[in-house]
Amino acid sequence: MEENKKTCLYDKHVALGALISPFGGFDMPIQYSTIIDEHQAVRNDCGVFDVSHMGEVTVKGKDAEEYVNHIFTNDVRGMENGKILYGMMCYENGGTVDDLLVYKMAENDYFIVINAANIDKDWAWMQEHAKGYDIDLQNRSDVYGQLAVQGPNSEKVVEEVLGLECSELTFYTVKTIGDVIVSRTGYTGEDGFEIYGSHDYIRDCWDKLMASGRCKPCGLGCRDTLRFEVGLPLYGDELSADISPVMAGLSIFCKLDKPEFIGREALVDQKENGVERRLVGIELEGKAIPRHGYAVVKDGEQVGEVTTGYHTISTDKSVCMALVKVPFNKLGTPLEVQIRKKTFPGVVVKKKFYEKHYKK
């Protein structure tokens, strides 16, 4: 069996006594203290995540804009330097290859961030569809380490502890400081920054953050609870080869008025003619916890399944996101979730269970 990869910070996680578990082909820290403590640190103060497992691809050259627009559902035409867009890569049938961030660093110079579990698949896909374009396409995933510093005090921590000026960055913008890339996006619903640099640089940043006592180390456990509460999707749960952006409620990131992109025709058809399943939020009575794969039931018949579920830390409610058959996706629809051998009543609600607090 192939051994899991390790990030440049792996030894530091072990030294801190982190619970390590496989994720996306890497051995990653799931928690250091408790998921609740780490979750609350990000909501109320500042937490730092090792996200060096994420993939990075650069696209440069004369046809870079045209190529990125061909593989990407969002529209990079007219995008200003230093801006970031979220969107998807899709198969011809509208299924999702991956969801990703596209950073425009300069004219015909793009930095693309992809999910760790999809690096090999995405890289093969990008190479396959690069034929005929005058571009320099590079997989830089092994070159960069990445930290995500998140929470209402993250700006002060990044500036005062790491010495990186970031206050002028607004939501979904990026800048370079020497060889370091700093962006302001976040995957937690709180204000936050991503720092990309060499492995040695990222190790040095981690040490400074830990020594400062102003930033709690956080694992992927609370990263999932944080993103879930604000309705952000995770590839493999809310998006997949079988779940299109339209089904997931992410049509806003698919610019169907673009002349072309891979999967456009299928997504246009889904928008015009509808889909059989839609992603919804469900709030349950009581404290039963719905989990991925649990059946969603209406009048004794399965009409969907849970994609992600928790008893939320920030709002103290049992909620889940679920993919359900239309028309059971309408707000206010009573549904049940089967948890082990019992069914628990719930109701369809908005997928955002907690308000985001980004700096616009």
TORZA-423708 format. One record per residue (C-alpha): z, x negated, y negated. Coordinates in steps of 0.1 Angstrom, whole numbers. Each point is the difference from the previous one (the first is absolute). Layout:
REM TORZA-423708
TIVO      Z      X      Y
TIVO      Z      X      Y
...
This chain:
REM TORZA-423708
TIVO      Z      X      Y
TIVO      0      0      0
TIVO     -9    -13    -35
TIVO     30    -10    -20
TIVO      6     18    -33
TIVO     -7    -18    -32
TIVO     28    -11    -24
TIVO     -1      0    -38
TIVO      9    -30    -20
TIVO     35     15     -6
TIVO      8      7     37
TIVO     26    -27      3
TIVO     18     12    -31
TIVO      2     36     14
TIVO     15    -14     32
TIVO     25    -21    -20
TIVO     11     32    -19
TIVO      6     18     33
TIVO    -28     25     -4
TIVO    -10     24     28
TIVO    -34    -12     10
TIVO    -26     22     17
TIVO    -38      0      5
TIVO    -21     17    -27
TIVO    -38     -4     -5
TIVO     -1    -30     23
TIVO     28    -18    -18
TIVO     37     -5      7
TIVO     14     16    -32
TIVO     35      8    -13
TIVO      9     36      4
TIVO     34     -1    -17
TIVO     26    -25    -11
TIVO     30     22     -7
TIVO     -8     36      4
TIVO    -32     20     -8
TIVO     21     23    -23
TIVO     15    -29    -20
TIVO    -34    -16     -4
TIVO    -17     33     -9
TIVO     26      7    -27
TIVO     -3    -36    -14
TIVO    -37      7     -7
TIVO      6     35    -14
TIVO     28    -12    -23
TIVO     -3    -37     -6
TIVO    -23    -26     16
TIVO    -12     -9     34
TIVO    -24    -26     14
TIVO    -23      4     30
TIVO    -19    -27     19
TIVO    -35     16      2
TIVO    -18    -33      9
TIVO    -13     18     31
TIVO    -25     19    -22
TIVO    -36    -12     -1
TIVO    -20    -13    -29
TIVO    -38     -2     -3
TIVO    -19    -14    -30
TIVO    -35     12    -10
TIVO    -19    -20    -26
TIVO    -37     -4    -10
TIVO    -29     17    -16
TIVO      2     31     22
TIVO     38      3      2
TIVO      3     32    -19
TIVO    -28     17     19
TIVO     14    -12     33
TIVO     36     12     -7
TIVO    -13     34    -11
TIVO    -20      3     32
TIVO     31     -4     23
TIVO     26     16    -23
TIVO      5     37     -7
TIVO     12     -5    -35
TIVO    -24    -11    -28
TIVO      3    -36    -14
TIVO    -29      5    -24
TIVO     13     -5    -36
TIVO     33    -12     13
TIVO     18    -23    -25
TIVO     10    -35      9
TIVO     37      0     10
TIVO     -1     36     13
TIVO      8     12     36
TIVO    -13     29     19
TIVO     13     17     32
TIVO    -24     14     26
TIVO    -13     -1     35
TIVO    -27    -15     22
TIVO    -15     27     22
TIVO    -22      3     30
TIVO    -33     19     -2
TIVO     18     31     14
TIVO     26     -1    -27
TIVO     28    -14     21
TIVO     21    -27    -17
TIVO     -5    -37      8
TIVO     29     -9    -23
TIVO     16      8    -34
TIVO      1    -29    -24
TIVO      3    -13    -35
TIVO    -28    -15    -20
TIVO      9    -24    -28
TIVO    -27     -9    -25
TIVO      9    -36    -10
TIVO    -32     -6    -21
TIVO    -36     10      0
TIVO    -13      1     35
TIVO     33    -14     13
TIVO     22     23     21
TIVO     32     -5     19
TIVO      5     26     28
TIVO     34      7     17
TIVO     -2     15     35
TIVO     26     11     26
TIVO     14    -26     23
TIVO     -8     18     33
TIVO    -36      4    -12
TIVO     -8    -35    -11
TIVO    -23     -9     29
TIVO    -17     34      1
TIVO     -5      2    -38
TIVO    -13    -36     -2
TIVO    -26      7     27
TIVO     -9     33    -18
TIVO     -4    -18    -33
TIVO    -21    -27     15
TIVO    -23     24     18
TIVO     -7     19    -31
TIVO     -5    -30    -22
TIVO    -35     -7     13
TIVO    -26      0    -28
TIVO     25     -5    -28
TIVO      2    -32    -20
TIVO     37     -6      2
TIVO     26    -25     11
TIVO     24     19     23
TIVO     32    -18     11
TIVO     29     11     21
TIVO     30    -16    -17
TIVO     27     18     20
TIVO     14    -33     14
TIVO      1    -17    -34
TIVO     22     24    -20
TIVO     36     10      4
TIVO     11     31    -18
TIVO     33     14    -14
TIVO      5     36    -12
TIVO     28      1    -26
TIVO      9     37     -5
TIVO     24     22    -19
TIVO     10      9    -36
TIVO     12    -35     -7
TIVO    -30    -18     15
TIVO    -16    -10    -33
TIVO     31    -18    -12
TIVO      5    -17     34
TIVO    -37    -12      2
TIVO      1    -13    -36
TIVO     35    -15     -1
TIVO      4    -13     36
TIVO    -35    -10      8
TIVO    -12     -8    -35
TIVO    -31     22      3
TIVO    -10     19    -31
TIVO     -9     35     12
TIVO     13     25    -27
TIVO    -36      5    -14
TIVO    -12     11     34
TIVO     -4     38      3
TIVO     -2     21     32
TIVO    -29    -12     22
TIVO     -9    -31    -20
TIVO      0    -37     10
TIVO      0    -35    -16
TIVO     -1    -36     12
TIVO     26    -26    -10
TIVO    -15    -33     11
TIVO     -6      4     37
TIVO     23     30      3
TIVO    -12     36     -1
TIVO     25     26    -13
TIVO     -7     38      2
TIVO     19     32     -8
TIVO     -7     26     26
TIVO     28      6     25
TIVO      3     20     32
TIVO     35     14     -5
TIVO     -3     25    -29
TIVO     19    -24    -23
TIVO    -12    -25    -25
TIVO     -9    -33     16
TIVO    -21    -31      3
TIVO    -20    -18     27
TIVO     -1    -38     -2
TIVO    -27    -19     20
TIVO      1    -38      3
TIVO      0    -29     24
TIVO     25      1     29
TIVO     21    -28    -17
TIVO      1     19    -33
TIVO     10     33     17
TIVO     28    -18     19
TIVO     12    -14    -33
TIVO     -1     34    -17
TIVO     20     15     29
TIVO     27    -27     -3
TIVO      3      6    -37
TIVO      3     37      4
TIVO     27     -3     28
TIVO     19    -26    -20
TIVO      0     22    -31
TIVO     19     29     17
TIVO    -21     24    -21
TIVO    -24     11     27
TIVO      9     14     34
TIVO    -21    -11     30
TIVO    -17     31     15
TIVO    -17      6     33
TIVO    -29     22     11
TIVO     24     27     11
TIVO      8     11    -36
TIVO    -35     -8    -11
TIVO    -11     29     22
TIVO     28     24    -12
TIVO     -8     -8    -36
TIVO    -38      5      3
TIVO      5     31     20
TIVO     23     17    -25
TIVO    -27     -2    -27
TIVO    -28     11     23
TIVO    -19    -33      4
TIVO    -20     -3     32
TIVO      3    -26     27
TIVO    -31    -10     19
TIVO      4     10     37
TIVO     22     30    -10
TIVO    -16     19    -29
TIVO    -34    -17      1
TIVO    -20    -12     30
TIVO    -34     -1     16
TIVO      6     37      8
TIVO     16      9    -34
TIVO    -23      0    -30
TIVO     11     -3    -36
TIVO     -9     36     -5
TIVO     23     11     28
TIVO     27    -22    -14
TIVO     -3     16    -35
TIVO    -13    -32    -15
TIVO    -34     13    -13
TIVO      9    -11    -35
TIVO     -6    -36     12
TIVO    -34      8     13
TIVO    -26      1    -28
TIVO    -26     22     17
TIVO    -21     -1    -32
TIVO     -8    -37      8
TIVO    -36     -4     11
TIVO     11    -13     34
TIVO     28    -15     21
TIVO      6     -2     37
TIVO     13     34     11
TIVO    -10     19    -32
TIVO    -21     26     17
TIVO     27      9     25
TIVO     26      3    -27
TIVO    -23     21    -22
TIVO     -4     23     30
TIVO     37      2      6
TIVO      7      8    -37
TIVO    -27     27     -1
TIVO      5     16     34
TIVO     37     -7      7
TIVO     18    -19     28
TIVO     19     13     30
TIVO     32    -19     -7
TIVO     19     -8    -32
TIVO     30    -22     -7
TIVO     30     19    -13
TIVO     37     -4     -7
TIVO     25     20     20
TIVO     37      5    -10
TIVO     23      9     29
TIVO     32     19      1
TIVO     31    -21      9
TIVO      1    -37      9
TIVO    -23     -3     30
TIVO    -24    -30     -4
TIVO    -37      5      7
TIVO    -18    -31     13
TIVO    -36    -11      3
TIVO    -19     19     27
TIVO     24     30      2
TIVO    -18     33      3
TIVO     -3     25    -29
TIVO      1     35     13
TIVO     -9     35    -13
TIVO      9     31     20
TIVO      4    -21     32
TIVO    -34    -18     -4
TIVO     -4    -36    -10
TIVO    -19     -2    -33
TIVO      6    -37     -9
TIVO     22    -30      3
TIVO     23    -21    -21
TIVO    -14    -33    -15
TIVO     33    -12    -16
TIVO     34     16     -2
TIVO     35     -9    -12
TIVO     32     14    -13
TIVO     -6    -13    -35
TIVO     24    -24    -15
TIVO     -6      9    -37
TIVO      1     38      4
TIVO     20      6     32
TIVO    -27     23     16
TIVO    -17      1     33
TIVO    -37     -2     -8
TIVO    -33    -13     15
TIVO    -36     -4     -6
TIVO    -22     17     26
TIVO    -36      6      8
TIVO     -5     37      6
TIVO    -28     24      6
TIVO    -15     19    -29
TIVO     11     26    -12
TIVO     36     -9     10
TIVO     -1    -27    -28
TIVO      7     25    -29
TIVO     32     -6    -20
TIVO     28     23     11
TIVO    -13      5     36
TIVO     28      2     25
TIVO     -4    -25     29
TIVO     22    -15     27
TIVO      4    -36     12
TIVO      8     -6     36
TIVO     26    -27      3
TIVO      7     -8     36
TIVO      4     34     17
TIVO      9     20    -31
TIVO    -20     14    -29
TIVO     13     -2    -35
TIVO    -13     23    -28
TIVO    -16    -14    -31
TIVO    -24      8    -28
TIVO    -31    -18    -15
TIVO      9    -18    -32
TIVO    -17    -26    -22
TIVO     -3    -34     17
TIVO     18    -18    -29
TIVO     37      5      9
TIVO     13    -22    -29
TIVO    -12     -8    -35
TIVO    -17    -33     -6
TIVO     13    -23    -28
TIVO    -28    -22     -9
TIVO     -6    -18    -34
TIVO    -32     15    -13
